[in-house]
């Protein structure tokens, strides 16, 4: 669908179709005609003559034939011009030079006219593709800049929370500020990833790795005995899913360390993700203390899991599952695959 390749192909095929010496495509640029593509052994002779005949073909909407003035070799040639008229507008004209003694009969003229109709539609498709690509590139740049600015704003908020964290003397306030600090940084990390990708798309794996990278040093014991792992399929998500997942993973990982690893200096926390039919799933599993026998998400009073349940249902339109049958605890987010992940 590259416009330049389409034009070159049309010029070559027209030359073969008419068994001519050379061919050219003239494009309309306002009131002017300009040779856009040329195919042949020699340079295009008498360009003004070709433009005049091409203009006649465009204005009349029918093929035009004429004998050219003598060329550099003293020979005159037959010139056939047909309009390149698509559904929306006329792109220009297709011109073919042939030997004077051979000329172009009515059958060849009709054949080139029919070919020009198909060629004009191919040009329109190529132009549409080109315009779409340019629009996507412009949107990609703007979206990348937007994510970059949001990330910078969030980092400013995180810096203010960090400053407040260093000055607080209350353990309860310190915990609240630290949790808020990690939440804001996780969202900023998602926007950082999205600012580097085309049109605001990233992968679940990249979001998980980034959240772990930011969160692990702030929540685990000083000995650093807790191991964080992330693995799964290559699954793409867009802006809304990426930012929501960053928050949810932050909460579930924090919860796994605070409750699953309570009283322990070592352990493993895994972030796993994949596809199940038309849905995606992301789970955070630990090998720690497990869940209480009567645990339910609705009865849990913790802010972190309340955030998980609310965002999973409201933003992802999904659900949260949990179990501790195999030791430790596992929370799984299940939600419909976004358009970015469809068919991948």
N, C-alpha and C positions, 0 to 999 in steps of 0.2 A: 504493500500500500504506500510505499515511498513515492511521492509525486515525480521526482526526477527519473526514477526507474520506470514508472508508468509511461511517461512521455517518450523516453528512449525506446521502450518496447513498441509503442504505437508507431513511431517513425520507422523502425526496422520492419515491422509487419506490413506497413503500407507500401514500403519499397518492394518487398517480396510479392505482395498481392498484385501490384500493378506492373511488376517486372520493369521498374523504372531505373533511372541513373542516380537520383538523389531525392531526398524527401525532407520536409521541414514542418515544424509545428509553430504557428504564429499565435501568440497569446495577446488578448486585449488588455491593454493597460490604460484605462480611461478612454480617451478618443484615439489613442495610438495603438499600433500593432507592432509587436516585437518578436523577432525570431527566438524562440525559447529552446528548441532542439533541432539539430540538423543531422542528417544521416546520408552519407555518400562519400565517394572517393575524393571529390574536389570541393572547394568552398562554394557556398551558395552565390550564384551570379545574379546580377541585376536585382538586388533586394527590394528596391523601390517598385519595380515591376511586379514582383511577387506580392508585395504588400497591397498594391492596388487591386490585383485580381482576388486576393484573399478578402479584401474589404467588400468587393462586389458579391462574392459568395456568401459572406455573412449577411449583407443587407438583403439579398434576394432569397436567402435560405435554401439555395440550390447550388449544384456544382457548376463551375465555370471552367472553360478551357480556352487556351490562347497559345499562339506561337510566340516564343520569347525573342528578344533582339539577339543578334549574333553574339556568341560568347568569345572568350579569349582565343579559342581555336577557330573562330570564324563560323562556327556551326550554330544554327537555330534549333531550339528544342521545344517540344510540346509541354505545356504546363497545365496540370489539372489541380483545381482547388475545390475543397468541399468544406462546409461549415462544421465546426465541432459544437453541436447544440445539445445540451443535456436537458434534464427536466426543469432545472431552475433558471439557467441562463446559458448564454453562448460563451464558451471559453475562448474561442478563436477560430482558426482554420487549419486544415491539413493540406499541404501542397506537395505534389509529386511531379518531378521532371522526368520526361521520357524522350526517346529518340524521335526526331521530327518525322522521319519516314514511317515510323510505327504509329505514332500518335496514340490517342486513347479513344476507343470505341465506346458506344453507349453502354454496353454490358460492363466494361471496366469502370466507367463512371458511376453506374448504379451500384456496383459492388463496393467501390470505395465509399460511396455515400452511406450505404448500410453499415459498413465497417466503422465509419466515423460516428454513427449514432451510438454504437456499443462503446467505442473509444471515449466518447464524451462522458458516458456514465461512469466509466472506469476513472476518468480524471476527477469527476465530482466526488467519487468515493475516496480517492486519494487526498483531495483537498479537505474533505470532512475529517479524515483521519489525521491530517496534519494540524488542522485547527484544534481537534480534540487533544492531541498530544501537547500542543502549546498551552492550551487551557489547563491541562493536568499539571504541566511543569510549573505554571504560574501559581496554581493552587497549592502545589507541593511546597514551593518556596514560602508562600504566605503562611501555610499551616505550620511549617517548620519554625518560622520566626515566632508564631504565636506560642507554640509549645516552649520555645526557648525563653520567651518573656515570662510565661507562667512559671516555669522552673525557677527563674531568677527571683521572682516575687516570693515564691514559696521558700526559697533558700534564705531570703531576708527574714521571713517569719520564723524559720527554724533557728536562725542566729539570735533573734530576740528571745525565743524560748530557752536557748542554751545559756544566754546571759542571765535570765531569770533563774535558771536551774543552778547556776554557780553561786547565786546570792541567797537562795532559800535556806532556811535552817530547820524547816519542818519536813520530817520524813514523808508524811502523807502528801504534802505539796510537791516534794521532790519526785515522788512516784508519778503523780498526775502530770507534772511538767515533762518528765522523761517520756511518758507514753505519748503525749501530744507531740513532742519533739520528733519521736520516731515515726508517728503517723504522717506528719508534714513532710519529713524527709523521704518517706516511701512514695508519696504522691509526686514529689519533685523528681524522684528517680524515674518514675514512669514517664513523666513529661520530657525528661532528658533523653530517654530512649526514643520516644516518639519524634523528637526534634531531629534525630539522626536518620530516621527512616523515611521512605517515600510515602507521601500522603497519609501520614499519621498512622502507620501500621507497625507493630512490633510482634514479638512472639511471647508466649507464656513462659518459655524457658528463660528468656532474657529478663523478663520482669521478676521471675523468682530468684535468679542469680543476683540481680541488683538489690532486691530487698534483703536477701541473706547477707550480702556484702556490707550493707549499711547497718543492719540490725544486730548481727552476731556479736560484734565487739562491745555492744552496750548492754546486752541482757544476760550473757552467760557468766559463770563464775570466773574469777581472776585466773584460775589455772587453765582456763580455756579447754576443758575436757569434753565439752559437748561438740559433736561433729554434725555439721549441716550438709545435706546432700540434696541435689535437685536433678531429676532425670525424667524423660518422657519423649513424646513425639514432637515434631516440628509443627506447631500450631500457631497460626497468626491471629491476632486480635487487634481491634481498632481502639481509638482513643477512649471511648466510654468503658469498654471492658478492661483495658489495660490499667486505667487509673483505679477502677473499682477493685480489680484483683490485687493491685499493690497494697491497698488498705486492708483487704481481707487477709492476705498473706502475712502482713505485719501483725495483725491481731492474733491470728492462729499460731504463728511462730512464737510470739510473746507469751501466749497462753500455754503453749507446750513447754517452754522453759520454766515459767513461773509455777505451774502446777504439776506437769508431767515429770519434771526434773527436780522437784523440790526435795531437798535433803540429799541430792546426789551430785557428785563432782564430774561425772562422765555420762555419756549416753549418745544416742543417734536420733536426729530428727530429719525426716525425709519429706521433700516436696515432690510428689509424683503427679503426672498429668497425662491425659490421653483423650481418645475419642471413643464414644459409646453410641453407635448409631448416628443419629442426627444431633447428639449432644456432646459437649465437652465436659470433662471432669478434672478437678484439681483437688488433691488431698494432701493434708499435712499429718504425718504419722510419727509418733515417738515410741521409744521402747521403755518408757518410764513407769509411773505409778498407776496408770489406768484411770478410768472414770468411776465415780461412785455408782453402786448398783442401781440406785433410783434416779440417776441423772437424766434430765430432759432439758432441751434447749429453751423451752418456754418458761420453765421454772428457774432457770439460772439467772441470778441477779447481777452477774458481772457485766461491766460496761463493754468489755472487749467482745464477748460473745453476742451481746445485744446488737452491737454494730455489725457483726458478721451476719446475723440472721436478717437484720433490716436491709442491709445493702444487697445481700444475695437475693432476697425476694423482690425488693423494689427496683434495684438497678439492673440486675442480671436476669430478673424474672425466672430465677431458678430455685433450688432448694439446698438445704444443708443436711447431710447425713452424718451419723457418728456411730462408733462402736469401739469396744475394747476387748473383743473376744480372743484375740491373739496376743494379749499382753500390751501394755501401753495404751495409747488412745489414738484414734484416727478420726479426723473431720474431713468430709468430702463435699466439695461444691459441685453441683451438677446444674448445667445451664445450656440453653440452645446455642449451637455454633453460630457465631456472627458471620456476616457475608464474607469477611476476609479469610475465614477458615473453610468456607464452603468448597467442596471438591478438592481439597488439598490433602 
